[in-house]
Amino acid sequence: MTAPNPPSTTDTVRTVCSYCGVGCGMLLDVTIDTGTGRRTVVKASGDKAHPANRGRLCTKGATHADLLAAPGRLGTALVRQEPGAALVPTGVDAAIGETARRLRAILEEHGPDALSFYVSGQMSLEAQYL
């Protein structure tokens, strides 16, 4: 006998595909475990109202739910309080804020030539935004 599935609800979230820099519109069906609050993407489809792709997705976009369910993915952001320290689970907003603070400190101390970034269509949108 198998354990019953936990109670859940499903929301549809309008977003953009994170695979490349095109920014195709997507609709993600997200289940939310009502006991834990954990969100899981169970289906990805193209957003017919989005001007970049009008509902069409490439293979990578169409299999987005599989990517997000892959084993080994982080469940939260991780931050080191200082070089060599252990990684500490941190909220995404706090981690992005800390990244911005550290980059600002480098910029102020060493000037604009101290920073450079590699951005490519092969990077996810999340990596580009960070």
Residue, then its C-alpha position, 0 to 999 in steps of 0.5 A: m500500500t502506498a502513502p497518499n499524496p499530500p494535499s496540494t493546490t495548483d496555480t498557473v504562473r506567467t513567466v519567461c523561459s530561463y534557458c536563453g536570452v530570448g525571453c519567451g513567455m511561459l505558463l508554469d503549472v505549479t503545485i503547492d503542498t498545502g502542508t509544507g508550502r513547497r512549490t513544484v513545477v509540474k508542467a510548462s507551456g508557451d504563453k500565447a499572449h506573449p509577443a516574443n513567442r506567441g505560445r511556441l517553445c523550443t525543446k528546452g522551454a517545453t521541457h522546463a518542468d523536467l529541468l526544475a525537477a532534476p535531482g541535485r538542484l538547490g532549494t535555496a540560495l547559499v551565502r558564505q559570510e566570509p571567504g572560506a566559511a561554510l555556506v549558509p542557506t539564505g533567502v533569495d532576496a537576501a542573497i541577491g542583496e548581499t551580492a549587490r552589496r559586495l559588488r558595490a564595495i569592489l566598485e567603490e574601492h577599485g573603480p569600474d575597471a575592477l568588474s567585468f561580466y560574461v553574458s551569453g544567450q547560453m546562460s539562463l536568465e537567472a544567471q544574467y539577472l544576478 
